Amino acid sequence: MSFLLALPAFLALAAGTYRQSVLLLASANSPGRRRALLLLGYALLGFSLLPLAADPDWARRLVQWFGELSLAVLLVVLLCWLVGLARSHP
């Protein structure tokens, strides 16, 4: 559950930065759109912590959450890298 919220959170955070927005969306974001994407990303990361609060074994779950975050970031970085390769070699 946390992974399913963390993956779009990191995608929104990546799309909210100038460099990655040009890469992923093929255009620079307006300041309002950039702020909205960053807010969405941080909100989804916060919501990904909610299952942790409901688990009685929260210490183990916290370690698992950090692992899921790491996997989600790795997938987003690979996606950005593949999109960059595809756009540089038509």
C-alpha positions in Angstrom: 0.0 0.0 0.0 2.8 2.4 0.9 4.6 1.6 -2.3 1.5 2.4 -4.4 1.4 5.9 -2.8 5.2 6.5 -2.8 5.7 5.8 -6.6 3.2 8.5 -7.8 4.5 10.8 -5.0 8.1 10.6 -6.4 6.8 10.9 -10.0 5.0 14.1 -9.0 8.0 15.4 -7.2 10.2 14.7 -10.2 7.7 16.4 -12.5 7.6 19.4 -10.2 11.3 20.1 -10.6 12.5 22.2 -13.6 15.0 19.8 -15.1 12.8 16.7 -14.9 9.6 18.5 -16.0 11.3 19.4 -19.3 12.4 15.8 -19.6 9.2 14.1 -18.6 6.6 16.6 -19.8 8.6 18.1 -22.8 8.0 21.6 -21.4 8.8 23.7 -18.4 6.1 24.0 -15.8 4.5 27.2 -14.8 5.1 28.2 -11.2 1.6 27.3 -10.1 1.7 23.9 -11.8 5.2 23.3 -10.3 3.9 24.2 -6.8 0.8 22.0 -7.2 2.9 19.0 -8.3 5.3 19.4 -5.4 2.4 19.7 -3.0 0.8 16.6 -4.4 4.1 14.7 -4.1 4.6 15.7 -0.5 1.0 14.9 0.4 1.2 11.5 -1.2 4.4 10.8 0.8 2.6 11.8 3.9 -0.4 9.6 3.1 2.0 6.7 2.5 2.8 6.8 6.2 -0.8 6.2 7.3 -0.6 2.4 7.1 2.4 2.6 9.4 0.3 4.3 12.1 -2.3 1.5 12.0 0.2 -1.3 12.5 1.0 -2.4 16.1 4.5 -3.5 15.0 5.3 0.0 13.8 9.1 -0.3 14.1 9.3 -3.2 11.6 6.8 -1.4 9.4 8.9 1.8 9.4 11.9 -0.1 8.2 9.8 -1.7 5.4 8.4 1.8 4.5 12.0 3.1 4.0 12.7 0.1 1.8 9.6 0.8 -0.3 10.6 4.4 -0.6 14.0 3.4 -1.9 12.5 1.1 -4.4 10.1 3.7 -5.6 12.9 6.3 -6.0 14.9 3.8 -8.0 12.1 3.1 -10.4 11.5 6.9 -10.9 15.2 7.5 -11.6 15.2 4.6 -14.1 12.1 6.0 -15.8 13.6 9.4 -16.1 16.8 7.9 -17.4 15.0 5.8 -20.0 12.9 8.8 -21.1 16.0 10.9 -21.5 17.6 8.2 -23.6 14.6 7.9 -25.8 14.4 11.6 -26.4 18.1 12.0 -27.1 18.1 9.2 -29.7 15.1 9.7 -32.1 
